Amino acid sequence: MDDDELAWLVIKQIWDWADFYGEYEPFREQLTELTPGQRAIYCTTWLDSEVKNGGFHQFFYNSTGMLGPEALQGFQDIGMEESARAVQAAFDYYKMDPYPRERSDRQLRLPDYDATKDERWTLDKSYYESTYDKTSGKMYDSILGRKQAAYIRAHPDEFFKP
C-alpha cells in the first residue's frame, strides 16, 4: 500500500463521523475519542487541503479552522517542523492567540482580504514550500502523505487494533 493510501485509510474512518460544521464543543468531544496519531493525520490533512485551496485566510474563515491547534500539533508530531513553523506564523499574523474555536470569532480577526494580498501570499507560500519535496525534481511533490504514513507505520498501536 502506498503512503497516500495508508494515510487515507486512517482519514476515511474519521471523515464521515467527525462533524466540524457546527459548534466547537461537540467536535472537541469527538476529537477526545481519537488517538493523538488519528488527530494528527486528520487535522493536518484538513489544514493542508484548505490552505492549498485558498490559503490560510480560507482555512481560518471556514469551519475547518476550528481544528487549527490540533493541526499545528499534528505537524509537530509527524515531524514536519517547517510546516508547523509556517502554521504558527499564520496564527501570529492573523492574531489567533488565544485561538478562537468558533468560526465567527475567527472571521472577526481576519484583516481586509484585498489589502493584505502580499502578506497573505508570503504566509501561504511559506506553507506550500514547507510541504514539497525539494529534492525530488518534481513540481508540487507533497511530502505530507509520506510523513503521515511514516508516523502511522512507526505508531501502529494508535491506528490498528491487534
N, C-alpha and C positions, 0 to 999 in steps of 0.2 A: 504494500500500500504506500503510495507516495505521501509526501509531507502534507500537502494541502488536503488530501482525502482524509488523513488521520485527524487533522485539526477539525475538519468539517464533521467527522464522526462525533466528536465531543460537542461541537456547537449545535448540531441538529437535535441533540437530546434536550437542549435548553430552549431552542428557538421559539417553538410554539407555546411553551409552558410559561416562560418569563414574560411579564407584561410591564413595560416601562412607559406605556401610553397614558397612564393615569397619574395618580398621586405617588409621591416617593415612598411613603411608609409601607404600602403593600409590596412594592418592588423590593424595598430593603429587606423585608421579611423573606421574600423569595431568595434574595442573594445569600442570606444566612444559611440557607439549606444547601448551598453549593460548597464544594471544597475550594480552597484557595486556588488550586490549579484550574478548576472549572471557571471560576470567576475571572481569572487572568485571561484564559483563552476567549471566553465570551466577550468580555469588555474590551479587550484590545482589538478584537475583530470589528466590533461596532464603531469604536472611535476611528479606526483605520478607514472603514467604509465611508463614514460621514466626512472625515477630513479630506479624503481623496476625491470625494464627490463635490464638495462645496466649501472646503476649508474649515478652520476652527470656528469661524463665525457660524456656519451651518450647524456644526456639532453643538455649540452652546445654545443656539436658537431652538433646535429640535428637542423632542422629548428624550432622545438618547443621551443628551447632555447630562442627565441625572447620574449617569454612571462614570463621570469623569474621574473622581478619585480612585475608583476601582481599576479603571483603565491605566492610570498612572502607575499604580501599584503593580498591575499586571505586566507592564513593560519592564519594570524593575525585576519582577520575579522571573521572567523568561529571558533575562539577560540582554535586553535592548535598552541599555543605558542612554545612548544617544537619543533615541526616541523619547524616553522618559524626560530627558532634559528639554526636548522640544515641546513636549506637552506641558511641562512646568512653566516654560517661558510663555506659552499661550495663557495658562492660568494667571500668570503675573500680569501680562499685558491687558487682559480682559478683566482684571481685578476680581478674580474668582476666589478670594480669600476673605472670610470663610466661604467655603464652597456652597453656592446656592443649589439645593437639590430640586426645588420647584422650577419648572420651566419659565413661568412669568418672572420670577426673581432673577434668573439668568438673563432673560431678554432685556430687563431694565438696565443691566450693566453693559450691554453691548454698545459700542460707540457707533456713530453715524457710518453706515456701510460705505458710501461713496467717498467720504472724506478720509477714510483710513485705508485706501486701496494699497498703498505702498507698504505700510506696516503689516497689513494682513498678509500680503504676498510674501514678505520676508519670513513671517512665522510659519506660514503654510509650506513654503519651500524648504525651510529647515526640517520640518517633519518629513516631507516627501523624501528628501535626500537621506534622512536617517533610516529609512525603511528599504532602501535599494542597495543591492549588492554592487558595489563599485568595482569589484574585481572580475565580474562575470563577462564584461564586454557587451552585455545585453542592456538595452534601454529599459528602464522600469522593471527590473528583475527584483521583485519584492522578496525580502528575507523573512517577513512575518510568519508565513506558513512553516518555514524551516525552523525558526526559533520556537514556535508553538509546538511543533512535532518533537523537537529535541526535548523540550520540557516534559511533554506527555510521556515520552519513552524513558526519561530519567525518573519520573514520578508516577509509575503506573497505578500505584495504590490510590492516587487521587482521582482516577478516572475509571478504573475497571475493577470489578469485584472478582475474586478468585472463584 
